[in-house]
Each structure stands twice: as structure tokens, then as C-alpha cells.
Amino acid sequence: MSKNFLGSVALAAVLVSGFGFSAPLNAGVLAHQVKVQGELGSVFINPYDVSPLTAIIDRAGKDIKDIHVKVKGKPDGGIDIDYNVSEHALLTHDGVPIWGLYPDYLNEVVVSYTFNGAKKVETYKIYAQPIVTYSRDYRFSHMQKTHVKKVDPAFKNRLYLINNTITSVYKPLDWKNGGAASWNDFTENYIVDTKGEVRWYLDYQKFYDRSERRVMDGGMMMGFHQLKNGDISFGMAQRYLRYDLMGKEIYNRPLPRGYIDLSHEVMPLKDDHALLRVAKYNYHHKNGKISHTIRDHIIEVDNTGKVVEEWDLNEIFGNNVYRSNLIKALDARAVCLNIDMDAKEIKISDDQPFGDVTSTGTGRNWAHVNSISYDESDDSIILSLRHQGIVKIGRDKKVKWILASPEGWSEDFKAKVLTPVDSKGNKIKCENSKCEGEFDWSWTQHTAWLTPRYENKGDIKHLSVFDNGDARGMEQPAFKEDKYSRAVEYKIDEKKGTVEQTWQFGKERGFDFYSAVTSNVEWQKDKSTYFISSSNVNLLRPDKTIKMVLVEIDPKTNDIKFEMDVDSASRDDVAYRAMVIDPEVFSY
């Protein structure tokens, strides 16, 4: 027997005795006998490898009940994150899920529970790692910087998810076909509290292939929604995904064969169905040509990934007319997320090459669908077509109505355009894409969603829309500073074919609230507020930092309950959306 072997045994014996183990020396003992902080098991940080600000306290075989977690805020006014943990969540993670940790900080977490009829309260110290993000040329801060401007005391425990993109990253391959494949930029997705502190982070570098050789592992993460059980769903070019906020993968599915370039919207439906905004691979034109399409197909997938419905907007609209009036009036620097700061004009013709170009015809960016809403009352979808308008389409593929300026539509579609009326039902005079009074259509809008502020039953429907405002009135103003964006609410009488503007916010803020692209507005039932993200203010001001303006507002009074600016970490970074997050994500 060698001296080295005997030395190793002696060292092991010393180590074991140092931990106070009395069990026989073996590898199993060394692997399992570890120190724990409380009466439960070990603490595992980032247990699913993609959510660094989470942890699991192992339940160590204990059947505990009545579990409550408080991640304590930092001293001097930090925000506590409180939530209950259901038995379902305990069994799913085989322990107590902890989320809402501060990065690069020794967090104090209070866990209370009942075990064998006895109440227990324990405090755990959990260090979470610093956030590691991507560095590139012309990035001037670690992450986006937050500036909290107002917090109503009743809103201090709000949490907001931010969906931001790191653009101009190194790209070994040059995608020429356009669509989501060319948007192979990293996406930072994180949750902040009302102090502007990061409390959750999705490690995007675990989702991407930087070599760009694995097509399935590219594309921006977009279309985030929180489901009723707390999970989040989103898409990234060639796949759609669902995770819980611990980072546990629920599913990660490739698009069905024949479809490509998912972006903008992954809208959850009941029974775990979803509506996806995709494009068609090798679309066969009626003239015999073949090309991929751009942002002009909607598919419904069931809970197993099967396609149960398809809406081909080329068939629905293109065989009649491609409305080019709005496209011709767009600001060439902000046609879509492929920002061209030096462009002077937009060429519109059917001779344009296929791909992500703003022009007319199948295979070009003629529609640019950026949101989907579902009307359960008549089994229809409502689409925001940035370059056309807002449209409602039934499962029979027939257009029910169009909310947009009437200029440019064919005679058939003009009959579908809603007529503006005032609160008394009187028709409002409109001419050359402008109307009297406060009424206005939305222009290059985003998130045209049915608002849960109302029941939306029968013939009366209500929409909340983020009206970006580019090409307002089918023109560019003499001074760019005259542009504005707004959140707006519409009341639609489907039987009468009329539309009434019932609320707006943002017009009064002018250019300081103007976002040429992206953004969202969404009703918050728990607080009876609208949450608004004007996501790219200053995008077209090279001398200023781009920022998101996040506002939560009472629409009855337009009283601001919460407001925060989020500065970009780079001149070129483009944010997409933000959303309110339910903190009770593990109580279901």
C-alpha cells in the first residue's frame, strides 16, 4: 500500500472529524452530510441554470404546510417581496422556491411554515451572483439605469418585467432573407421593483448560439405574457417557450414545419392553446414565384404543438388590395426594428426584392403584425397591422371591421372601416385622415388588445391601443418634435360599425413621450389602472439617450400612480415591451 494512499485516508478522516461526522468513512457520507441553515435542507442557487436570482430551499423529505416567503428589501427603504407557496409549488420544486433576490448581495429571506403541527419561522442568508451581461462597442453601462419619478404608496410593491434588446452584437453570419432571423440580437429580460432594483433576471446567454450556426438558437425574445398560474410565455424566431419564474422549462417547442420567423406576439389562450405571429416558408405565389413571407401569418397551436388554425393575411387582404398609403408616409428611419438612421426615403413598388423591406406585396413587410388579441365572444382575432391598421378577422377568414383611416382601402374594404362618432353617437367629420375634435385613429400602433376594463360582450367591444403616432394624418410633420405617442381607448359598436374614442394619455406630453416603434398599454384589473410603456423615447434623437417611460395611471383622472424612466445602456439598444408581474407566482 502506497504512502500517498495512506495520506489520503488520513486527510479524509481529519476532514470528516472536522465536520463532526460519526458515520463510517465513505463517499456517500461525504456527498450527503452538509451543513444547512435551518430545519429544512440545503439551499440551491439558480437551480435551473437560467434564472440566477432564484433559489430552492430543499424540503429534505419534510411535509411542510402554510408556507410563506419574504425576501427582505435592502435597508433604507428597500422593497420586500412577499408570497405564499402552494403545495403544488413545493412538490414541483421539491422545496421552497425563492425568487426576488438582489444580485451581488447577501439576501435575507424569512420562511415561515407549519411542520407536524408546529409553526416555524426561519431566516436564511442567500447570496445571489452578480448579473453577467454582454459587453460590446458603444455600450456605456452595465445594464439599463432606472430613474424612479413617482410611487403612490399603494403601488410600492409593484414589480415590472422589462424586455430590452442589446443590438449590434457581433454576428458571424449575415442573414439576407430578413425577418426574425436577421434580428439575432440578445435580449435582456428582467424584473425591477419600484425602487428600480433588479429582482429577477433571465440569463439570455443560455438561450443563444453566438456562432449563429444553430438557427433554432437565434432571434430576439419577444411577446412575453404571464399566464394565470404565474408562468411566462415568449418566442424567439424559430421556437416558442414557456418557463416558470424559477427558470424551470415547461416547454421549448420549434415552430411547426413550414413556418418561420416568430416575433412580436405569443398570445396565450385557454386550454394551453396559443396564437403565434409567424411567417410562411417557401410561400407559393399565384404567379409561380416562391419566397418566404414577412410577418403576415397567424397560427393557433394546441397544447401539444399541433396547428389547429391558420390565418394567411395575403389571402385575406392581398388578393383584394395592398394599402400602400400609410407605408409611403412612414419615417424611413423607423420602419421596423431594423433602424436605418441615414435613410432619406422609402421606395414603394412591387418590384422590390423579397424580404424585410417596407413595400407592398407578399414576401415584403406590407403588414407587420405586432400584436394579437382574441375575442372569445365570437371566436375572432384582432390584429395590429403596423403598416395597415387594426383589423378584426373571424375564424371564417372574413374581415369584420377595420379601425384605421379610410384612405387607400379598396371599395370592398372601405365598407368595413369603422365610422368615428362622439359620445352621443353623432358622426364626427373626418377628411384627409384628420378628424374634428379629439378623435384620431391610431398610427403605426402596437398592442391593440381587448381591454378587460369592460366585459366586451355582445356588439360593444373596447380596445386599448398604444398609438405610436408615426405618419399621423398620412404625413410627416414639418418638425419632428411635433410628433407624439399616446395610449388610447376605443369603444366599438360592431352592429352599427362605429368607433368612439373614450380615453387617451400621452398627447399632452408631446415629443418627450414619443416612441417611433414598439411599446404597449395593458389594463391592470387589481388596481383599475392602465400600465403603459413608451419603450423607445428619443430613438430618433442621436444626441440623447434612448429611454423607456413606464407609467401606471388611473384613467378616470389620469392621475399617475407610478412612473419610472429606464435609460438604455447603449445608443442602439431598442426596448420592446414591459409588463406588470404578479408576485404571487408560487401560490397557485
RAKA-V707067 format. One record per residue. N is the residue number from 1. RES is the residue in one small letter. PHI is phi in degrees with one decimal (NA if undefined). D_CENTER is the distance of its C-alpha to the mean C-alpha in Angstrom with 1 decimal. Layout:
BEGIN
N;RES;PHI;D_CENTER, N;RES;PHI;D_CENTER
END
This chain:
BEGIN
1;m;NA;63.8, 2;s;-80.0;62.3, 3;k;-64.9;62.0, 4;n;-62.1;58.3, 5;f;-65.9;57.7, 6;l;-62.4;59.7, 7;g;-65.2;57.9, 8;s;-66.0;54.5, 9;v;-62.8;55.7, 10;a;-62.4;57.0, 11;l;-62.8;53.8, 12;a;-60.3;51.8, 13;a;-63.5;54.3, 14;v;-63.8;53.9, 15;l;-61.5;50.1, 16;v;-63.9;50.3, 17;s;-64.4;52.9, 18;g;-64.0;50.8, 19;f;-87.1;48.1, 20;g;79.2;50.8, 21;f;-78.7;50.4, 22;s;-109.5;53.6, 23;a;-71.0;52.4, 24;p;-57.6;54.0, 25;l;-72.7;52.5, 26;n;-161.0;50.2, 27;a;-62.4;46.8, 28;g;-63.3;45.3, 29;v;-64.0;46.3, 30;l;-61.8;44.8, 31;a;-78.1;41.5, 32;h;-110.2;41.1, 33;q;-85.2;43.0, 34;v;-128.2;40.4, 35;k;-74.2;40.2, 36;v;-128.9;37.8, 37;q;-85.1;37.0, 38;g;-123.7;37.4, 39;e;-89.8;38.9, 40;l;-93.0;36.0, 41;g;-91.9;35.3, 42;s;-72.7;33.7, 43;v;-100.2;30.4, 44;f;-109.4;28.1, 45;i;-87.0;25.5, 46;n;48.0;22.3, 47;p;-63.8;23.7, 48;y;-109.5;21.2, 49;d;75.8;21.1, 50;v;-125.5;17.3, 51;s;-130.7;16.7, 52;p;-64.7;19.5, 53;l;-98.2;19.3, 54;t;-128.3;20.3, 55;a;-156.3;23.8, 56;i;-126.5;25.9, 57;i;-93.0;29.3, 58;d;-58.1;31.3, 59;r;-81.6;33.1, 60;a;52.1;36.2, 61;g;79.0;37.3, 62;k;-84.9;37.4, 63;d;-95.2;36.6, 64;i;-96.0;35.1, 65;k;-131.1;34.0, 66;d;50.3;32.5, 67;i;-87.1;30.1, 68;h;-134.2;28.4, 69;v;-122.3;26.6, 70;k;-129.6;26.4, 71;v;-89.3;24.9, 72;k;-74.0;27.0, 73;g;-69.9;25.8, 74;k;-62.7;27.7, 75;p;-56.3;31.0, 76;d;66.5;31.4, 77;g;95.5;28.7, 78;g;-64.2;25.8, 79;i;-94.0;23.5, 80;d;-73.9;24.4, 81;i;-113.3;21.8, 82;d;-112.3;23.6, 83;y;-161.7;22.9, 84;n;-91.6;25.2, 85;v;-118.3;25.3, 86;s;-77.1;26.3, 87;e;-62.0;28.9, 88;h;-58.1;26.4, 89;a;-67.0;24.1, 90;l;-59.9;27.4, 91;l;-70.9;28.6, 92;t;-60.1;25.4, 93;h;-101.6;25.4, 94;d;51.1;29.2, 95;g;170.1;28.8, 96;v;-89.0;27.1, 97;p;-75.3;23.4, 98;i;-117.4;22.8, 99;w;-142.2;19.5, 100;g;102.2;18.9, 101;l;-71.7;21.4, 102;y;-77.0;21.9, 103;p;-76.2;22.1, 104;d;50.6;25.6, 105;y;-156.1;27.1, 106;l;-86.5;29.5, 107;n;-78.6;27.7, 108;e;-106.9;29.7, 109;v;-122.4;28.6, 110;v;-101.3;30.7, 111;v;-118.9;30.8, 112;s;-116.1;33.0, 113;y;-164.5;34.2, 114;t;-114.0;37.2, 115;f;-136.0;39.3, 116;n;54.2;42.6, 117;g;83.1;42.7, 118;a;-102.8;42.4, 119;k;-79.4;39.7, 120;k;-125.9;38.3, 121;v;-133.5;36.4, 122;e;-129.7;35.6, 123;t;-114.2;34.0, 124;y;-112.9;32.3, 125;k;-102.0;31.8, 126;i;-129.8;28.8, 127;y;-90.3;28.1, 128;a;-109.2;24.7, 129;q;-68.2;24.6, 130;p;-64.2;23.4, 131;i;-75.7;20.1, 132;v;-104.3;20.9, 133;t;-122.9;18.9, 134;y;-90.9;19.9, 135;s;-105.3;22.7, 136;r;-150.2;23.6, 137;d;-58.4;25.9, 138;y;71.8;25.1, 139;r;-94.4;22.7, 140;f;-118.8;24.3, 141;s;-155.0;22.6, 142;h;-62.1;21.4, 143;m;-142.4;17.9, 144;q;-62.1;16.5, 145;k;-100.6;19.0, 146;t;-103.3;18.4, 147;h;-134.4;20.9, 148;v;-78.6;21.0, 149;k;-107.0;23.0, 150;k;-156.6;23.4, 151;v;-138.1;22.8, 152;d;-65.7;24.6, 153;p;-53.1;26.3, 154;a;-72.8;24.8, 155;f;-115.0;21.2, 156;k;-64.7;22.1, 157;n;-95.2;20.4, 158;r;-65.3;17.0, 159;l;-129.6;14.1, 160;y;-128.5;10.9, 161;l;-90.4;7.9, 162;i;-113.7;7.4, 163;n;-114.0;5.6, 164;n;-120.1;9.0, 165;t;-114.4;11.1, 166;i;-92.3;14.8, 167;t;-89.5;16.6, 168;s;60.2;20.3, 169;v;-75.7;20.6, 170;y;-64.7;23.7, 171;k;-125.7;23.7, 172;p;-62.7;26.9, 173;l;-108.9;26.5, 174;d;-110.7;26.0, 175;w;-77.7;24.1, 176;k;-99.9;25.9, 177;n;-80.4;24.6, 178;g;78.5;21.4, 179;g;71.5;18.2, 180;a;-66.0;15.4, 181;a;-61.6;18.3, 182;s;-76.0;19.1, 183;w;-92.4;15.7, 184;n;-84.4;16.6, 185;d;-107.3;15.2, 186;f;-72.5;13.9, 187;t;-126.4;10.5, 188;e;-87.1;10.8, 189;n;-126.3;8.5, 190;y;-151.0;10.5, 191;i;-114.2;11.5, 192;v;-116.5;14.2, 193;d;-92.6;16.9, 194;t;-79.3;18.7, 195;k;-93.8;21.0, 196;g;82.9;18.2, 197;e;-85.5;19.0, 198;v;-72.7;16.6, 199;r;-125.9;16.9, 200;w;-160.9;14.7, 201;y;-152.9;13.6, 202;l;-99.2;12.6, 203;d;-75.4;15.4, 204;y;-62.9;13.9, 205;q;-68.0;17.6, 206;k;-82.2;18.2, 207;f;-106.0;16.1, 208;y;-105.7;17.5, 209;d;-107.4;21.0, 210;r;-67.4;22.1, 211;s;-76.8;25.1, 212;e;64.9;23.1, 213;r;-90.6;25.7, 214;r;-100.6;23.5, 215;v;-59.0;21.5, 216;m;-67.4;19.5, 217;d;-107.6;18.2, 218;g;-137.0;16.7, 219;g;97.1;13.9, 220;m;-67.6;10.6, 221;m;-78.1;7.8, 222;m;-146.2;5.2, 223;g;74.1;4.2, 224;f;-68.5;3.1, 225;h;-140.9;6.0, 226;q;-99.5;9.0, 227;l;-81.7;12.2, 228;k;-63.4;15.5, 229;n;-92.4;16.9, 230;g;97.4;14.3, 231;d;-63.7;12.8, 232;i;-118.4;9.2, 233;s;-120.1;8.6, 234;f;-164.8;7.0, 235;g;-133.5;9.2, 236;m;-152.3;11.1, 237;a;71.1;13.9, 238;q;-114.4;16.5, 239;r;-154.8;15.1, 240;y;-127.3;12.6, 241;l;-136.8;12.3, 242;r;-142.4;12.4, 243;y;-133.3;13.3, 244;d;-91.1;14.6, 245;l;-77.6;14.0, 246;m;-82.3;17.4, 247;g;95.4;16.1, 248;k;-77.1;18.2, 249;e;-74.7;17.3, 250;i;-91.3;17.6, 251;y;-156.7;17.4, 252;n;-146.5;16.6, 253;r;-111.7;17.9, 254;p;-70.8;18.9, 255;l;-61.4;18.6, 256;p;-60.0;21.9, 257;r;-54.8;24.7, 258;g;98.2;24.9, 259;y;-119.3;21.1, 260;i;-140.5;19.2, 261;d;58.3;16.3, 262;l;-67.5;13.3, 263;s;-159.7;10.4, 264;h;72.8;8.1, 265;e;-141.8;8.1, 266;v;-128.2;8.9, 267;m;-97.6;10.3, 268;p;-69.6;12.3, 269;l;-120.8;15.9, 270;k;-69.0;18.9, 271;d;61.3;21.0, 272;d;61.7;18.0, 273;h;-80.1;17.8, 274;a;-151.0;14.7, 275;l;-103.9;14.4, 276;l;-118.0;13.3, 277;r;-92.7;13.6, 278;v;-130.1;16.0, 279;a;-127.2;19.2, 280;k;-105.9;22.8, 281;y;-83.4;24.8, 282;n;50.6;28.4, 283;y;-73.9;28.4, 284;h;-92.2;32.0, 285;h;-75.2;32.9, 286;k;-70.3;35.8, 287;n;-88.0;37.8, 288;g;95.2;37.7, 289;k;-74.8;35.1, 290;i;-129.5;32.3, 291;s;-154.8;28.9, 292;h;-77.7;25.3, 293;t;-102.6;23.2, 294;i;-129.9;20.2, 295;r;50.4;17.1, 296;d;-139.0;19.6, 297;h;-126.9;19.4, 298;i;-120.1;17.7, 299;i;-126.2;18.7, 300;e;-106.6;18.7, 301;v;-114.3;19.1, 302;d;-89.2;20.9, 303;n;-74.2;20.6, 304;t;-110.5;22.7, 305;g;94.4;20.8, 306;k;-75.8;23.4, 307;v;-82.2;22.7, 308;v;-108.7;24.1, 309;e;-160.9;23.4, 310;e;-137.3;22.8, 311;w;-115.3;22.5, 312;d;-95.0;24.0, 313;l;-68.0;23.5, 314;n;-65.9;26.3, 315;e;-69.6;28.7, 316;i;-71.5;27.5, 317;f;-113.1;27.6, 318;g;-63.5;29.1, 319;n;-71.6;32.4, 320;n;-94.5;33.0, 321;v;-162.6;31.7, 322;y;-99.2;29.0, 323;r;-72.0;28.6, 324;s;-107.9;28.8, 325;n;-58.5;29.6, 326;l;-68.3;26.1, 327;i;-59.2;25.5, 328;k;-67.8;28.8, 329;a;-92.4;27.9, 330;l;-67.7;24.6, 331;d;-74.6;24.6, 332;a;-63.7;25.1, 333;r;-82.1;23.3, 334;a;-142.3;19.9, 335;v;-68.3;20.0, 336;c;-150.8;16.6, 337;l;-74.3;14.9, 338;n;-83.7;18.3, 339;i;-72.4;19.8, 340;d;-116.9;23.6, 341;m;-72.8;25.1, 342;d;-105.3;28.6, 343;a;-65.7;28.5, 344;k;-109.5;31.0, 345;e;-153.8;30.6, 346;i;-113.8;29.0, 347;k;-88.5;31.3, 348;i;-117.2;30.9, 349;s;-166.3;33.0, 350;d;-79.6;33.2, 351;d;-94.3;34.7, 352;q;-61.9;31.6, 353;p;-65.1;30.7, 354;f;-66.6;28.1, 355;g;132.8;24.7, 356;d;-81.3;21.8, 357;v;-120.4;24.2, 358;t;-83.8;24.0, 359;s;-156.5;26.9, 360;t;-98.7;28.1, 361;g;105.1;28.7, 362;t;-57.8;27.2, 363;g;93.2;25.8, 364;r;-127.1;24.6, 365;n;-84.0;21.6, 366;w;-84.3;23.2, 367;a;-108.1;20.4, 368;h;56.7;16.9, 369;v;-69.3;15.0, 370;n;-124.1;11.5, 371;s;-157.3;10.8, 372;i;-132.7;12.8, 373;s;-127.7;14.3, 374;y;-117.1;17.1, 375;d;-103.6;20.4, 376;e;-66.6;22.2, 377;s;-65.1;25.4, 378;d;-132.9;26.3, 379;d;55.6;24.1, 380;s;-124.7;22.4, 381;i;-115.5;19.2, 382;i;-116.7;18.1, 383;l;-117.9;16.6, 384;s;-94.4;15.6, 385;l;-99.4;17.7, 386;r;-54.3;17.3, 387;h;-98.1;20.8, 388;q;-133.5;22.5, 389;g;159.0;21.3, 390;i;-102.6;19.9, 391;v;-134.3;21.6, 392;k;-115.3;22.3, 393;i;-132.1;23.6, 394;g;-82.9;25.4, 395;r;-67.9;25.7, 396;d;-80.6;29.0, 397;k;70.9;27.2, 398;k;-99.8;28.8, 399;v;-75.2;27.2, 400;k;-89.3;27.7, 401;w;-158.8;26.9, 402;i;-130.4;25.4, 403;l;-105.5;24.1, 404;a;-171.9;25.0, 405;s;-56.3;28.1, 406;p;-72.8;30.9, 407;e;-62.9;32.0, 408;g;97.5;31.9, 409;w;-79.4;31.5, 410;s;-67.3;34.3, 411;e;-60.2;36.7, 412;d;-60.9;35.2, 413;f;-79.2;31.7, 414;k;-57.8;33.1, 415;a;-67.0;34.3, 416;k;-92.4;30.7, 417;v;-71.7;29.6, 418;l;-67.7;29.4, 419;t;-94.6;32.0, 420;p;-68.4;31.1, 421;v;-135.0;33.1, 422;d;-89.9;33.7, 423;s;-65.9;33.6, 424;k;-97.1;37.0, 425;g;87.3;36.2, 426;n;-80.2;38.1, 427;k;-64.0;37.0, 428;i;-94.1;35.6, 429;k;-73.8;37.3, 430;c;-129.7;35.0, 431;e;-152.9;36.3, 432;n;52.2;34.9, 433;s;67.9;31.3, 434;k;-130.8;32.1, 435;c;-124.3;32.9, 436;e;-73.2;35.2, 437;g;73.7;33.9, 438;e;-86.9;30.4, 439;f;-65.9;28.9, 440;d;-151.2;26.7, 441;w;-74.0;24.5, 442;s;-92.9;21.0, 443;w;-128.4;20.9, 444;t;47.9;18.3, 445;q;-74.0;15.9, 446;h;-132.8;12.2, 447;t;46.7;10.9, 448;a;-86.4;14.4, 449;w;-111.6;13.9, 450;l;-57.7;17.0, 451;t;-94.3;17.2, 452;p;-68.2;18.4, 453;r;-62.3;20.6, 454;y;-126.4;23.1, 455;e;-75.5;24.4, 456;n;57.7;24.0, 457;k;-108.0;27.1, 458;g;68.0;29.9, 459;d;-85.5;30.0, 460;i;-98.1;28.0, 461;k;-128.7;24.2, 462;h;-126.3;21.9, 463;l;-117.3;18.8, 464;s;-107.8;16.5, 465;v;-135.1;15.5, 466;f;-93.2;14.3, 467;d;-90.1;17.5, 468;n;-62.6;17.1, 469;g;98.1;20.8, 470;d;-68.9;21.8, 471;a;62.2;25.0, 472;r;-57.2;25.6, 473;g;72.7;28.9, 474;m;62.4;28.9, 475;e;-157.4;29.9, 476;q;-100.7;29.2, 477;p;-69.5;30.7, 478;a;-61.4;33.7, 479;f;-123.1;31.8, 480;k;-60.8;28.1, 481;e;-67.9;28.1, 482;d;-81.5;28.7, 483;k;-76.6;25.1, 484;y;-152.4;22.7, 485;s;-113.2;19.3, 486;r;-156.3;19.0, 487;a;-90.2;17.3, 488;v;-141.0;19.6, 489;e;-120.1;20.7, 490;y;-121.5;22.9, 491;k;-110.2;25.4, 492;i;-113.6;26.4, 493;d;-100.8;29.7, 494;e;-69.0;29.5, 495;k;-71.4;33.2, 496;k;-84.2;34.4, 497;g;72.9;31.8, 498;t;-120.7;31.0, 499;v;-138.9;28.1, 500;e;-121.3;28.4, 501;q;-85.0;26.2, 502;t;-108.3;26.1, 503;w;-168.5;24.0, 504;q;-154.1;22.5, 505;f;-149.7;21.4, 506;g;121.7;21.2, 507;k;-57.3;24.1, 508;e;-67.4;26.4, 509;r;-90.1;24.5, 510;g;63.9;25.1, 511;f;-66.2;24.1, 512;d;-74.0;22.8, 513;f;-121.0;19.8, 514;y;-81.3;19.5, 515;s;-121.5;16.4, 516;a;-65.1;17.5, 517;v;-138.0;14.2, 518;t;60.0;10.5, 519;s;94.1;9.6, 520;n;-162.0;9.2, 521;v;-140.6;11.6, 522;e;-148.9;11.7, 523;w;-71.9;14.9, 524;q;-113.1;15.6, 525;k;-63.8;18.6, 526;d;-66.9;19.8, 527;k;-116.5;20.5, 528;s;54.2;21.0, 529;t;-129.9;18.8, 530;y;-104.0;16.2, 531;f;-96.8;13.3, 532;i;-127.3;12.7, 533;s;-121.3;10.9, 534;s;-89.9;13.3, 535;s;-84.6;11.4, 536;n;-139.9;14.4, 537;v;-66.5;17.6, 538;n;77.3;20.6, 539;l;-55.9;19.1, 540;l;-101.6;22.5, 541;r;-119.0;24.6, 542;p;-58.0;25.7, 543;d;-88.6;27.6, 544;k;-126.2;24.8, 545;t;-79.3;21.8, 546;i;-66.5;18.4, 547;k;-144.9;16.5, 548;m;-90.4;13.7, 549;v;-111.7;15.4, 550;l;-102.0;13.8, 551;v;-136.7;16.1, 552;e;-118.7;16.7, 553;i;-140.8;19.7, 554;d;-86.3;22.4, 555;p;-69.6;22.8, 556;k;-69.0;26.4, 557;t;-122.8;27.4, 558;n;59.6;24.5, 559;d;-75.6;25.2, 560;i;-81.1;22.5, 561;k;-95.4;21.8, 562;f;-151.5;19.5, 563;e;-147.7;18.8, 564;m;-148.5;17.7, 565;d;-95.7;17.6, 566;v;-125.6;15.7, 567;d;-78.3;17.8, 568;s;-66.2;16.8, 569;a;-88.0;18.7, 570;s;-153.3;19.9, 571;r;-62.5;21.1, 572;d;-100.1;19.0, 573;d;-65.3;15.6, 574;v;-124.2;12.9, 575;a;-88.1;9.7, 576;y;-105.9;6.9, 577;r;-137.8;5.1, 578;a;-140.2;6.0, 579;m;-156.6;7.0, 580;v;-78.2;10.4, 581;i;-111.1;11.2, 582;d;-75.8;14.4, 583;p;-73.0;16.9, 584;e;-85.5;19.0, 585;v;-71.5;17.0, 586;f;-116.8;20.4, 587;s;-97.3;22.6, 588;y;-87.8;21.9
END
